[in-house]
Amino acid sequence: MTPELLSRIAIWRQRAADGTLTPDEMRQAIIALRADRVGAQIASDKSRRAKAVKEIPNADDLLGELEGL
């Protein structure tokens, strides 16, 4: 998050607490916060995929182990 966005979030929080947050400001806050979460979601998805590839065994290896029984 940029310092500008952090400042805007602080202002939005204060206005929400005071009851003076306008609908337009609320829309701006939601858009800004969701945009930041999209980046986190992408990073999280990549991490999960990388872990899944490591944890999923090769099907040929599994079949080879069964043949040896």
N, C-alpha and C positions, 0 to 999 in steps of 0.2 A: 504494500500500500504506500502510496505517495504521501508526503506531508500535507499536501493540499487536500487529499481525500480524507485523511485523518482529522483535519481541521473541520471539514464540512460535516463529517459524522458527529463530531463533538457538538457542533451548532445544531444539527438535526435532533440530537438527543436532548439538548437543553430546551429547544422549542417544543419537542414532544412532551417533556416533563412539565413545561409551563402551560401546555394546551394551546400553543400558538402556531403549531406546525400546519402549514397550508397543504391542501391536497396535492398541489404541484410539487412542493418540496418532498412530500411523502413519496410521490412517484419517482422523483430524482434519486431519493435514498434507496428505494427498492431496486431500481435499475443499477445503481452503483454497487450495491452489495451483492446482487445476483451476478454481475459481471465478474466480480472478484471470486465468487464461488465457482464459476465456470472453469477458471484456471485451476482451482484446487481439484475440481472433479476430474479434469483431464489428467493431471499429475497422479491422482489416486488410481484412475483406471489403468494408466500405464504401469504403475507399480504392481497392481493386482495381476495384470496379464503376465508380467515378468515372473512373478512368484508362481503363477499357475503353470507356466511352461516348465519351471524347475521341478514342480511337484508331480506333474503328470508323467508317468513312466511310458517308455516306448512300448507300443503294442507288440512288436516283434520280440522284444525281450521277455515280455510276460508269457507269450506263447512258447518261447524256448524253454522257459522255466517249467511250464506245464508238461511239455514233452519229456523232460528229464525225470518226471515223477514216476 
